[in-house]
Amino acid sequence: MTLSRRTLARLATTLAAAGALGTALPAFAADPRVKFVTSEGDFVVEVYPDKAPKTVENFLQYVKDKHYDGTIFHRVIKNFMVQGGGYDKDYKQKPNRPSIKHEGREALAKGLKNDVGTVAMARTGDPHSATSQFFINVVDNSRLDPVILPAGDPVTFEFQGQLQKDIPRKNVENHPALYGYTVFGKVVSGMDTVEKIRNTPTGAGGPFPTDVPQKPVVIQSATLVK
């Protein structure tokens, strides 16, 4: 379709007038980013409030409260993930705000999976127990993804590589094992720093018998950069 000169002129006039009023074109808000400065280098995490809104809000509030400053990566498993955000250099757990509702299924439905470089919330066996701790996937960890059940009753679905056939829906609908872990962001720069953390020698430390970096990996600061 070719626009006439008159149509083009009207369009140009409209855009010019809108620009003069300061309402030219809508501004598209960029996804927030957080810069982590650590003893092993820096990395930047981009978070997605449109996909996991409460999780991102919770995470950014901890950033704004300077909660992560001075915490360590206390759990590092080379072929799995690196986890931090809860303990200081003396292995004392920092105070947390109340836990948040699990948003893993909603985030997965919008495309967020536990792929390498993504950031997810750590939690206990209770799906709704996440507070401040997070982990970065250093390999693809599809087994950590939530299971979204198909419609109907009974249901057939795959769980950790095995087909579960004709299971009564009431038996699995709220089963803790099917919630997985909520992905809410990804590392967009500084993955080489994450690789350094991943490859640090580990052993016992504080109350933990294994998987603790023998040279502490300290988060010196976490700052919202946009």
C-alpha positions in Angstrom: 0.0 0.0 0.0 1.4 3.4 -1.0 0.5 6.5 1.1 -0.5 9.6 -0.7 1.4 12.8 -0.3 -1.5 14.3 1.6 -1.6 11.4 4.0 2.1 11.6 4.6 1.8 15.3 5.2 -1.0 14.8 7.8 1.1 12.1 9.5 4.1 14.3 9.7 2.1 17.2 11.1 0.5 14.9 13.8 3.9 13.6 14.9 5.4 17.0 15.1 2.5 18.3 17.2 2.7 15.4 19.5 6.4 15.9 19.9 5.9 19.5 20.8 3.5 18.4 23.5 6.0 15.9 24.9 3.7 13.0 23.9 5.3 11.9 20.7 5.6 8.2 21.1 5.1 6.0 24.1 8.3 5.1 26.0 8.8 1.4 26.4 10.2 0.6 29.9 13.3 -1.5 29.8 13.5 -4.6 32.0 15.4 -3.7 35.2 19.0 -4.7 35.6 21.0 -5.3 38.7 24.8 -5.2 38.8 26.6 -7.5 41.2 30.1 -6.7 42.2 31.8 -9.7 43.7 35.2 -10.7 44.9 35.5 -12.7 41.6 34.4 -10.0 39.3 31.1 -8.4 38.2 28.0 -9.6 36.5 24.6 -8.1 35.5 21.2 -9.7 35.9 18.2 -8.6 33.9 14.8 -9.4 35.6 11.4 -9.7 34.1 8.5 -8.2 36.0 6.0 -9.0 33.2 6.7 -12.7 33.7 7.2 -13.1 37.5 6.0 -9.8 39.0 5.9 -10.6 42.7 9.2 -12.5 42.5 10.9 -9.6 40.8 9.4 -7.1 43.2 10.7 -9.1 46.1 14.2 -9.5 44.6 14.5 -5.8 43.8 13.4 -4.8 47.3 16.2 -6.8 48.7 18.6 -5.1 46.3 17.2 -1.6 47.4 17.6 -2.6 51.0 21.3 -3.5 50.4 20.5 -7.0 51.8 22.9 -8.7 49.4 25.9 -6.5 50.2 28.3 -8.6 52.1 26.6 -11.9 51.5 28.4 -14.9 50.0 27.8 -17.6 47.5 27.5 -20.4 50.0 26.6 -23.3 47.7 28.5 -24.0 44.5 27.9 -27.2 42.5 30.0 -27.1 39.3 27.6 -29.1 37.1 24.4 -27.6 38.6 24.2 -24.1 39.9 25.7 -21.4 42.2 23.6 -20.1 45.1 23.8 -17.1 47.4 22.1 -14.2 48.9 21.3 -15.5 52.4 24.5 -15.7 54.5 27.2 -13.3 55.5 31.0 -14.0 55.5 30.6 -15.6 59.0 27.9 -17.9 57.8 25.3 -16.1 59.7 21.9 -16.0 58.0 20.6 -12.5 57.4 17.1 -11.6 58.4 14.5 -12.0 55.7 11.1 -10.5 55.0 8.1 -12.9 54.7 8.3 -15.5 52.0 6.5 -15.1 48.6 4.0 -17.0 46.6 5.5 -19.3 44.0 5.2 -18.0 40.4 7.1 -20.7 38.6 4.2 -22.0 36.5 3.2 -18.6 35.4 6.8 -17.7 34.5 7.3 -21.0 32.6 4.1 -20.4 30.6 5.7 -17.0 29.5 8.9 -18.7 28.4 11.2 -18.6 31.4 13.0 -22.0 31.9 15.9 -23.1 34.1 18.4 -22.8 31.3 22.1 -22.0 31.6 22.5 -18.4 32.8 19.0 -17.9 34.1 18.4 -16.8 37.7 15.8 -18.5 39.9 14.6 -18.3 43.5 16.0 -20.9 46.0 13.5 -22.3 48.5 12.9 -25.2 51.0 10.5 -28.1 50.3 7.6 -25.7 50.6 7.0 -24.1 47.2 6.0 -20.9 48.7 9.0 -20.4 51.0 11.3 -18.3 48.8 12.8 -15.2 50.5 16.1 -13.7 49.5 18.3 -16.6 48.3 18.7 -17.1 44.6 20.7 -19.3 42.3 22.2 -19.1 38.8 21.9 -22.1 36.6 25.3 -23.0 35.1 23.9 -25.8 33.0 20.5 -26.5 31.5 18.4 -27.7 34.4 15.1 -28.7 32.9 14.3 -31.0 35.8 13.9 -27.8 37.9 11.2 -26.5 35.7 7.6 -26.6 37.0 5.2 -29.1 35.6 2.1 -27.6 34.0 -0.6 -30.2 34.1 -2.8 -30.7 31.0 -6.6 -30.3 31.2 -8.7 -33.3 32.2 -8.9 -36.0 34.9 -7.0 -38.3 35.1 -3.8 -36.6 33.7 -0.8 -37.8 31.8 2.4 -35.8 32.0 6.1 -36.1 32.0 8.1 -35.6 35.2 11.9 -35.6 35.2 12.1 -37.7 32.1 9.4 -40.3 33.0 5.9 -40.5 31.7 3.2 -40.5 34.4 0.0 -42.0 33.0 -3.6 -41.6 34.1 -2.9 -40.1 37.5 -6.0 -38.8 39.4 -5.7 -35.0 39.2 -6.4 -34.5 42.9 -3.3 -36.6 43.7 -0.9 -34.3 41.9 -2.5 -30.9 41.4 -0.8 -29.4 44.4 2.1 -31.8 44.9 5.2 -29.9 46.0 7.5 -31.8 43.7 5.7 -30.5 40.6 6.1 -26.8 41.4 9.8 -26.6 40.4 11.7 -23.4 40.8 10.7 -19.9 39.7 13.0 -18.3 37.1 12.7 -14.5 37.1 15.8 -13.3 35.3 19.1 -14.1 33.5 22.7 -13.0 33.5 23.1 -10.6 30.5 26.8 -9.8 31.1 29.6 -11.1 33.2 29.0 -14.8 32.7 32.7 -15.3 32.8 32.5 -14.2 36.5 29.8 -16.8 37.1 32.1 -19.4 35.5 34.9 -18.4 37.9 32.5 -18.9 40.8 31.3 -22.2 39.3 34.9 -23.5 39.1 36.1 -22.4 42.6 37.2 -25.3 44.8 34.6 -26.3 47.4 34.4 -28.3 50.6 33.0 -27.8 54.1 32.3 -24.4 55.6 30.3 -23.0 58.5 27.2 -25.2 59.0 27.5 -26.8 55.6 29.4 -30.1 55.1 30.0 -29.7 51.4 29.8 -27.4 48.3 31.1 -24.3 50.1 33.8 -22.2 48.2 37.0 -22.6 50.2 37.9 -19.1 49.2 34.8 -17.0 50.1 33.0 -15.5 47.1 31.6 -12.3 48.5 28.9 -10.1 47.0 30.4 -6.7 47.7 27.4 -4.8 46.3 24.2 -5.3 44.3 22.9 -2.2 42.6 19.9 -1.4 40.4 21.4 0.1 37.3 18.3 0.7 35.3 
